[in-house]
Amino acid sequence: MRIVVIADPRTCLAFSLGGIDTRPVDGPEEAAMMLKSLQVDKEVGLILITERIADTIREQVDQVVLGSPLPLLLEIPDTRGPVPDRKSTKERMIALMGR
């Protein structure tokens, strides 16, 4: 299983230096298309996506998280650091599930 990072070009550069497969994106439309294509790729087991990009396609990200068990999706900070005052993934999932 592969790990793939969806991020801005600078964050992708940092991961690619470590040998991680990356997909640099420049906007929400490109990010949505990339996530959709990785979601159906049976070789991909884990998708890392930066918080800022995930926020631009929140509905699609939440569908992946709540959907099938693979690929796993994890939101990470980009090279600028974490988004301030942000709810955790657990808090967002609890709200989505209506608990």
C-alpha positions in Angstrom: 0.0 0.0 0.0 1.2 3.5 -0.9 1.1 6.7 1.1 0.3 9.8 -1.0 0.3 13.5 0.1 -2.0 16.1 -1.3 -0.6 19.5 -0.5 0.7 22.8 -1.8 3.9 22.6 -3.8 6.2 23.6 -1.0 4.8 21.0 1.5 4.9 18.4 -1.3 8.6 19.2 -1.8 9.3 18.5 1.9 7.6 15.1 1.7 9.1 14.2 -1.6 12.6 14.7 -0.2 11.7 11.9 2.2 10.6 9.6 -0.6 6.9 10.0 -0.1 4.6 10.1 -3.2 3.1 13.6 -3.5 0.4 15.4 -5.5 0.9 19.1 -5.5 -2.4 21.1 -6.0 -3.1 24.8 -6.5 -6.8 25.1 -5.8 -10.0 23.4 -4.6 -11.0 22.1 -8.0 -7.6 20.4 -8.5 -7.6 19.1 -4.9 -11.1 17.6 -5.3 -10.2 15.8 -8.6 -7.0 14.5 -7.0 -8.7 13.2 -3.9 -11.4 11.5 -6.1 -8.7 9.8 -8.2 -6.7 8.6 -5.2 -9.8 7.4 -3.4 -10.5 4.7 -6.1 -6.8 3.7 -6.5 -6.6 0.3 -4.8 -2.8 0.8 -4.3 -3.3 3.8 -2.0 -3.7 2.9 1.7 -3.2 6.3 3.3 -3.8 9.9 2.0 -2.2 12.7 3.9 -3.9 16.1 3.0 -3.0 19.5 4.5 -5.5 21.1 6.7 -5.8 24.2 4.6 -6.5 22.2 1.4 -8.9 19.9 3.2 -10.9 22.9 4.5 -11.4 24.0 0.8 -13.0 20.6 0.0 -14.4 19.8 3.4 -17.6 17.9 2.3 -15.6 15.6 0.1 -12.9 15.0 2.8 -15.6 14.2 5.3 -17.2 11.7 2.9 -13.9 9.9 2.5 -13.3 9.8 6.3 -16.8 8.4 7.0 -16.9 6.2 3.9 -15.0 3.0 3.2 -12.2 1.8 5.5 -9.5 2.4 2.9 -7.9 4.6 2.0 -7.4 6.2 5.4 -7.3 10.0 5.3 -5.3 12.1 7.7 -5.2 15.9 7.8 -1.8 17.4 8.5 -0.3 20.9 8.9 1.4 22.4 5.9 4.8 24.2 6.0 3.1 27.3 7.5 2.1 25.2 10.6 -1.3 24.1 12.0 -4.4 26.1 11.4 -5.2 28.1 14.6 -8.4 27.4 16.6 -9.3 24.4 14.5 -11.5 21.6 15.7 -9.9 18.2 15.8 -10.9 15.5 13.4 -12.6 13.6 16.2 -14.7 16.7 17.1 -15.8 17.2 13.5 -16.7 13.5 13.1 -18.8 13.5 16.3 -20.6 16.6 15.0 -21.2 14.9 11.6 -22.6 11.8 13.2 -25.0 13.8 15.3 -23.7 12.6 18.7 
